[in-house]
Structures are given as structure tokens and as C-alpha cells.
């Protein structure tokens, strides 16, 4: 197997999955507003429904696709999803009504759920001591997708709000064709698991995280970390405008800085740090940096000081690949898809509760402590560090 080419394809797939969300942000509200006849309030409500529906599809379908990949292999699930995503972009580009546009977002949420299968593929083809580095490299796809998505959507949307859909369709179909030739199957028949609905539904898949003693603590860390992560998409734009008076351009450049910094850490820092410190200590360092970065975000009196926190916060990017590496070691080869599906479902839950927590905190305390949501997120990361200290002790979990 040419592992390098296969991982290159997985990297492209994850990047395009993130683009599926990011590229819509600048243009989808405009398209919805057009259908609503200029009714901004009504458009905001509809756009909220679109966002919630997309996340709900992730929650429902991540474990399903993971279980299907455990039964039939990673290759067909990934390739069919890539093809479906390309065709769905075309569908949304020509959708003549809000109802059909919503149908397109539903399909997009389903096809973008392949991130779980992509991580299972990585677990299949990399050695245990190399997984953290591989997860980190693919993590660059997240940063790249969230940087390029809004920027590309805004640029192309200036010509035509539907143009980003067409460009994304071409990219996804080219990626599917590329995968057809370079992506080998990573899960041989003898390592596959029979399909069962009790494992393929969100509730059933989450039971996997409770069926292994060592996974319970790791899953708790993952959940806390991902709740904290919701602070940025929830309140950052409102916070930056209120406290620093930033306009859309400054906000966009700052988000690009965040994405690039995170991508650099994921691609070039995770591997060497984990190799030198080990997974457990690397996670502690990452969580400490994340908590410090959140504190800087929350108390910085000027935009320039806020930017100081960005590279410190980026070191938080060590945590995700390290945690994924540790969790993958506690399930069998035939359960990797189910594990990643369960993780994706848990992440979707944090996407439903995190925004409510942080937007409510921001609204209640805006008068005297507008940075309170970031300080709360920093405390959550300290809590995650405490759980990490106890849950990943050598007597509890084997880590390099």
C-alpha cells in the first residue's frame, strides 16, 4: 500500500469536508435572504435551522458511516461520500427554493460525516507510535478548510452567490476520481465486523465509549475540550466587534491567523512534541497553552494583545491528535470506524450545547466582563487537564 498517497487523499477529503461548512458561511445567508424577500429577521431564523440541521445530520450519520466502514471497508464509504458531496453541491447550486436548498444541506451534513471514517482509515494504515503525527497532519486539513472556506466563499460569492457551490462541486468530484485510483482498502475482510443497528445509531455508538474502562476518562476529556472549543464560533465575532471595534476584514484576517497557526502546529509541531514528551505530557502541555490562550483572549484590553494569544492558543492543537491516538489504542482494529463515529456524534452534541452556554454567558456578563466566555472556556480546559492527569496515569492507560 502507498500510505503516503492514501494519506494525501484523506487530507484532501477532510479539507473538503471542512470547506463544506466554511464556504457556505459568507454566501448562504445571502441566498436565504434572497428567498425571504429581504426579511433579515426571517432569514436569520431560517439560517439557524439550516445550521442546526447540518449538525444534526452529523450527529445521526457519523456513527452509521463508521459502522458501515467497519463492515464493508473504508474505501467504498469514503468514495461514495465524496461523490455524493460533489453531486450535492451541484444540487444546491441550482436549487430553486428554500425547501430544496435545505434538502441539499441535509445531504451535505450526511456526506461530510465521513471525517469519522477518514480517521478510522488513518488508524488502520499507521503504526501506533506514528498515529499522533498522522492525525496531526490530517488536522491541518481542518485548519486549512476553515481558513480557505470563508475566504473562498466570500471571494467567489462576490461574482455570484452560487459560484462557490459550482467550484466546490468540481473540487469534490475531482477528489473522488483521484481517490478511485490512489485509495486502497485499509480494512481487510478478516478484520471487519458484522453490521448492527445497535452500534450504528448515535446512542448505541456512544456505548462503545463506556464499554472500555480506559475510554471513559478519555471520552470525558474529549467532550470537555470540544465544549470549550465552541466559544470561538459562538461569540468571537460579537466579542471582537463589541470590545475592539473590529470590522469584517479584521475579523476575517484574525480567523485566518488562527487557522494558519493551528495548521502549523497540527502539521509540524505535534509529531516532534509527542515523540519527545510522550502522548500524556503532550496533552498536558497543549491543555495548559489552550487555557492560557483563552485567558489572554478574555482579558486582553486591545486587539493587539488579543493577537498575542493566537500562537499560544494554537498549541492547543496538540491535544486533538494526541487524544485520538490514545483512544484508538483501546479498541480493536475492527472497531476503529465505530470509535470515530462515536467521537463525531459526541462532538456534534457539544456543538448543540456549547453555543448556548457561551452566548448566554456573554449576554449576561457583557456589561462588566465581556471576556467571560473565554475565561469560562479556559477553566474548562483546566478541568480537562485535571481529568487528563488522573485518567491517563500509567496505571490507567498505556501511552508512549
Secondary structure, 3 states (H helix, E strand, C coil): CCHHHHHHHHHHHHHHHHHHHHHHHHHHHHHHHHHCCCCHHHHHHHHHHHHHHHHHHHHHHHHHHHHHHHHHCHHHHHHHHHHHHHHHHHHHHHCCCHHHHHHHHHHHHHHHHHHHHHHHHHHHHCCHHHHHHHHHHHHHHHHHHHHHHHHHHHHHHCCCCCHHHHHHHHHHHHHHHHHHHHCCCCCCHHHCCCCCHHHHCHHHHHHHHHHCHHHHHHHHHHHHHHHHHHHHHHHHHHHHHHHHCCCHHHHHHHHHHHHHHHHHHHHHHHHHHHHHHCHHHHHHHHHHHHHHHHHHHHHCCCHHHHHHHHHHHHCCHHHHHHHHHHHHCCCCHHHHHHHHHHHHHHHHHHHHHHHHHHHHHHHHHCCCCCCHHHHHHHHHHHHHHHHHHHHCCCCCCCCC
